């Protein structure tokens, strides 16, 4: 575990809670990728940030509060991130990132022939959210500390998950399918809508969340939203029950659309705990990680898992287009002593950017921060 390297993309949503749990568990080496500036919403939802930090980079303050045992850092500079950068890690975790970026990074992980890279993604929107996991086609683990009990299972790419046909979802969730299928439908529509908005995003504007949230509510984007909704209705997940899904989700779409970048602490704590445990399961190989979707609702105090897959999409996963216009910006890193985990239940860079690499000599601690 001490030799493991993990990349955390985004401290929003479950991100900061996941980082805290992994640091306490004693993960070997962690890199934090974060582009946001501190605003009042971040102050309200991140315990290590105060009002005095407003306007500063979120990445600066995480090591100060999560890694108090480490002395001051030394600074270096580094340039933009290429696809090969992501191949350095044993595990990559994305939090509240666009779907286009999720697909891009998952494709990079799948194409990495040198080692098995675990991919995890989380999304928290108001009181609902999900966790996704893809750790390759031949992941081996032991549920007991005995080599004879070794199991080998296959996971599925994100493309496969997002093209999962309705009957597979029904088999996974049984009686709960209708309730959670509504939420899955809403998240699918809004994530595709977000990807469309990112194509018009002003990359010189650092206040990404404010701009995207504002555009979500603009009437001028209604035609784009309707086009995305129509496209989603024709997806395998929803085509079999198009009318019923549309009627039951009409108000829910409006509700979640207005809550798109609202972060709720109790939900983040719950999902961050699950996420950290799944990451540790992958690293330690002592129990089965999430396979492969977890949906949760804070108001119901419920989180249920299911296996989503589409064999046709899985067969073509190696050809995922990873040249999308997804937005990724900032970086930071950390290292801790070995300990046992406690179970609980890119932006395509079009301009030169500065990244500060902060390194501590003795403890192998890195922090990379993108200005």
C-alpha positions in Angstrom: 0.0 0.0 0.0 2.9 2.4 0.7 4.1 2.0 -2.9 0.7 3.0 -4.4 0.2 6.2 -6.3 -3.3 7.8 -6.5 -4.5 10.8 -8.5 -7.5 12.7 -7.1 -9.1 15.0 -9.7 -11.3 17.5 -8.0 -11.9 18.2 -4.3 -15.5 19.1 -4.9 -18.3 16.7 -3.8 -16.9 13.5 -2.3 -13.3 14.6 -3.2 -12.1 16.2 0.1 -13.8 13.5 2.2 -12.1 10.8 0.2 -8.7 12.5 0.5 -9.1 12.7 4.3 -10.0 9.1 4.6 -7.1 7.9 2.4 -4.6 10.1 4.3 -5.8 8.6 7.6 -5.5 5.1 6.1 -1.9 5.7 5.2 -1.9 5.7 1.4 1.6 5.7 -0.2 1.6 8.7 -2.5 -1.3 11.0 -3.5 -1.7 13.7 -6.2 -4.5 16.2 -5.9 -5.7 17.9 -9.1 -7.8 21.0 -8.5 -8.5 24.2 -10.5 -11.1 26.1 -8.4 -10.7 29.3 -6.5 -12.2 29.5 -3.0 -15.7 31.1 -2.8 -18.4 31.2 -0.1 -19.9 27.9 -1.2 -16.5 26.2 -0.8 -16.1 27.8 2.6 -19.5 26.4 3.7 -18.8 22.9 2.5 -15.0 22.3 3.2 -14.0 22.3 6.8 -10.4 23.2 6.2 -11.2 26.5 4.4 -12.2 29.8 6.0 -13.5 33.1 4.7 -10.0 34.5 4.8 -9.1 32.1 1.9 -11.7 33.4 -0.6 -10.1 34.1 -3.9 -7.2 31.8 -3.4 -6.6 28.4 -4.9 -8.3 25.4 -3.2 -5.3 23.3 -3.7 -3.1 25.5 -1.5 -5.1 24.8 1.7 -5.7 21.1 1.4 -2.2 20.0 2.3 -2.1 22.6 5.2 -5.0 21.0 6.9 -4.9 17.4 5.7 -1.1 17.0 6.1 -0.3 19.0 9.3 2.6 16.7 10.1 4.7 17.8 7.1 7.1 20.8 7.2 7.1 23.6 4.6 7.4 22.7 1.0 9.9 23.7 -1.7 8.5 25.0 -5.0 9.2 24.0 -8.6 7.4 24.8 -11.9 5.9 22.4 -14.4 4.0 22.7 -17.7 0.8 21.2 -19.1 -0.5 17.7 -18.7 -0.5 15.2 -21.5 -2.2 11.8 -21.7 1.0 10.0 -20.6 0.8 11.9 -17.3 -2.2 9.9 -16.2 -0.4 6.6 -16.9 1.9 7.1 -14.0 -0.7 6.3 -11.4 -2.1 3.1 -9.9 -5.5 4.6 -9.4 -7.3 7.7 -10.7 -10.4 9.2 -8.9 -12.6 11.9 -10.5 -15.0 13.9 -8.5 -17.8 16.0 -10.0 -16.1 16.1 -13.4 -17.7 16.4 -16.9 -18.8 13.2 -18.6 -16.4 13.9 -21.5 -13.5 14.0 -19.1 -14.6 10.8 -17.4 -14.7 9.0 -20.7 -11.3 10.4 -21.7 -9.5 9.4 -18.6 -11.2 6.0 -18.5 -10.0 5.4 -22.0 -6.4 6.3 -21.0 -6.6 3.8 -18.1 -7.9 1.1 -20.4 -5.2 1.7 -23.0 -2.4 1.5 -20.4 -0.7 -1.8 -21.3 2.0 -1.4 -18.7 -0.1 -1.9 -15.6 -3.6 -2.2 -14.3 -5.0 1.2 -13.4 -8.1 1.6 -11.2 -10.6 4.2 -12.4 -13.3 5.7 -10.0 -15.7 8.5 -10.6 -18.1 10.2 -8.3 -20.8 12.8 -8.8 -22.8 14.7 -6.1 -25.7 16.9 -7.1 -27.8 18.2 -4.2 -29.2 15.2 -2.4 -28.4 12.5 -5.1 -25.2 11.1 -6.6 -23.3 8.1 -8.0 -20.0 6.3 -7.8 -18.7 4.4 -10.9 -15.8 1.9 -11.0 -13.8 0.3 -13.8 -10.7 -1.6 -12.8 -10.1 -3.7 -16.0 -11.1 -7.0 -17.5 -9.1 -9.3 -15.3 -8.9 -7.9 -11.7 -7.8 -10.5 -9.1 -8.5 -10.2 -5.4 -9.0 -12.4 -2.3 -11.9 -11.9 0.1 -10.0 -14.0 2.7 -6.3 -14.0 3.4 -5.8 -17.2 1.5 -4.4 -17.6 -2.0 -6.9 -20.5 -2.6 -9.8 -18.1 -2.3 -8.4 -15.9 -5.1 -11.1 -14.5 -7.5 -10.8 -13.0 -10.9 -13.6 -10.8 -12.2 -14.0 -8.4 -15.1 -15.2 -4.8 -14.9 -16.7 -2.7 -17.7 -15.6 0.6 -19.3 -17.6 3.8 -18.7 -18.7 3.7 -22.3 -20.3 0.3 -21.5 -21.9 1.6 -18.3 -23.4 4.7 -20.1 -24.8 2.4 -22.8 -26.2 -0.2 -20.4 -29.6 -1.3 -21.8 -32.7 -1.0 -19.7 -33.2 -4.7 -19.0 -29.8 -5.0 -17.5 -30.5 -2.1 -15.2 -33.8 -3.7 -14.2 -32.0 -6.9 -13.4 -29.5 -5.1 -11.2 -31.9 -3.0 -9.2 -35.1 -5.0 -9.3 -37.9 -3.2 -7.4 -35.8 0.0 -6.9 -35.2 0.5 -10.6 -38.0 2.9 -11.4 -37.0 5.3 -8.6 -33.3 5.3 -9.4 -33.8 5.1 -13.1 -35.5 8.5 -12.9 -32.4 10.0 -11.3 -30.0 8.2 -13.7 -32.0 9.7 -16.6 -31.8 13.2 -15.1 -28.1 12.9 -14.5 -27.5 11.6 -18.0 -29.4 14.5 -19.6 -27.6 17.1 -17.5 -24.2 15.7 -17.9 -24.6 15.6 -21.7 -25.9 19.2 -21.5 -22.9 20.2 -19.4 -20.6 18.8 -22.1 -22.4 20.9 -24.7 -22.0 24.0 -22.6 -18.3 23.3 -22.1 -17.8 23.7 -25.9 -18.8 27.4 -25.4 -16.9 27.8 -22.2 -14.6 30.8 -21.9 -11.3 29.2 -20.9 -9.9 32.5 -19.8 -12.5 32.8 -17.1 -11.3 30.9 -14.0 -14.7 30.9 -12.4 -15.8 27.8 -14.1 -18.6 26.8 -11.7 -20.3 30.2 -11.7 -20.3 30.4 -15.5 -21.6 26.9 -16.0 -24.3 27.3 -13.3 -25.4 30.5 -14.9 -25.7 29.0 -18.4 -27.7 26.1 -17.0 -30.5 28.5 -16.3 -30.4 30.7 -19.5 -33.3 30.5 -21.8 -31.0 30.9 -24.8 -29.7 27.4 -24.1 -33.2 25.8 -24.0 -33.0 24.5 -27.6 -29.6 22.8 -26.8 -31.2 21.3 -23.7 -34.2 20.0 -25.6 -31.9 18.4 -28.2 -29.8 16.7 -25.5 -33.0 15.5 -23.9 -34.3 14.0 -27.1 -31.0 12.3 -27.7 -31.1 10.8 -24.2 -34.6 9.5 -24.7 -33.3 7.4 -27.6 -30.6 5.8 -25.4 -30.9 2.1 -24.6 -31.6 2.9 -20.9 -34.7 4.8 -21.6 -36.0 4.0 -25.1 -38.2 1.1 -23.8 -40.2 3.4 -21.6 -39.8 6.9 -23.1 -43.2 8.4 -22.2 -43.3 7.2 -18.7 -39.7 8.3 -18.0 -40.3 11.8 -19.5 -43.5 12.4 -17.5 -42.0 11.2 -14.1 -38.8 13.2 -14.6 -40.2 16.5 -15.8 -40.2 18.2 -12.4 -37.1 16.3 -11.3 -35.1 17.7 -14.2 -36.0 21.2 -13.3 -35.1 20.6 -9.7 -31.7 19.0 -10.3 -30.9 21.5 -13.0 -31.1 24.3 -10.4 -29.0 22.2 -7.9 -26.3 21.2 -10.3 -23.4 22.7 -8.4 -25.0 22.6 -4.9 -22.8 20.6 -2.6 -24.3 19.0 0.6 -22.0 18.0 3.4 -23.9 14.9 4.7 -24.0 13.4 1.2 -20.4 14.2 0.5 -19.4 12.5 3.8 -21.3 9.4 2.9 -20.1 9.1 -0.7 -16.6 10.1 0.2 -16.4 7.3 2.8 -17.7 4.7 0.3 -15.3 6.0 -2.3 -12.2 5.8 -0.1 -13.1 2.3 0.9 -13.5 1.1 -2.7 -10.1 2.7 -3.6 -8.5 0.9 -0.7 -10.1 -2.4 -1.6 -8.6 -2.0 -5.1 -5.2 -1.2 -3.8 -5.1 -3.9 -1.2 -6.9 -6.6 -3.2 -8.3 -8.0 0.0 -12.0 -7.7 -1.0 -14.1 -6.9 -4.0 -14.3 -3.2 -4.9 -17.5 -1.7 -6.3 -18.8 -3.5 -9.3 -19.7 -1.2 -10.8 -22.3 1.5 -10.1 -23.5 2.8 -6.7 -26.5 5.2 -6.7 -27.5 7.0 -3.5 -30.1 9.4 -2.2 -29.5 11.4 1.0 -33.2 11.9 1.9 -33.8 8.1 1.8 -30.5 7.4 3.6 -29.9 4.8 1.0 -27.1 3.6 -1.3 -27.6 0.7 -3.6 -25.2 -0.9 -6.1 -25.7 -2.6 -9.4 -23.8 -4.0 -12.3 -24.3 -1.9 -15.5 -22.8 -3.1 -18.8 -23.3 -3.3 -22.5 -21.2 -5.9 -24.3 -21.2 -4.1 -27.6 -19.8 -0.9 -26.0 -17.3 -3.0 -24.0 -16.0 -4.6 -27.2 -15.2 -1.1 -28.6 -13.9 0.5 -25.4 -10.4 0.6 -26.7 -11.5 3.1 -29.3 -12.9 5.7 -26.9 -12.2 9.2 -28.2 -10.0 10.9 -25.6 -9.5 14.2 -27.4 -12.7 15.8 -25.9 -12.8 19.4 -24.7 -13.2 18.5 -21.1 -11.9 20.8 -18.5 -9.1 19.9 -16.1 -6.8 22.3 -14.4 -4.9 22.0 -11.1 -2.6 19.6 -9.3 -1.3 18.7 -5.7 0.3 15.7 -4.0 0.9 13.9 -0.6 2.5 10.9 1.1 1.8 9.2 4.5 2.9 6.1 6.5 1.5 2.7 5.9 -1.6 1.7 7.8 -4.6 -0.5 7.3 -7.7 1.0 5.9 -10.7 1.0 8.1 -13.8 -0.3 6.3 -17.0 1.7 6.5 -20.0 1.6 4.9 -8.7 19.1 -18.8 -9.6 20.7 -19.9 -7.9 20.5 -23.3 -5.2 23.2 -22.5 -5.0 25.7 -25.3 -2.6 28.0 -23.6 0.5 27.8 -21.4 -0.2 27.4 -17.7 1.9 27.5 -14.6 2.0 24.5 -12.3 3.9 24.8 -9.0 5.4 21.5 -7.8 5.8 21.6 -4.1 8.1 18.9 -2.7 9.3 18.0 0.8 12.8 16.4 0.9 12.4 13.8 3.6 8.9 12.6 3.4 8.4 12.2 -0.4 5.5 14.7 -0.4 4.6 16.4 -3.6 2.0 19.1 -4.3 1.4 20.4 -7.8 -0.7 23.5 -8.1 -1.9 25.0 -11.3 -2.3 28.8 -11.4 
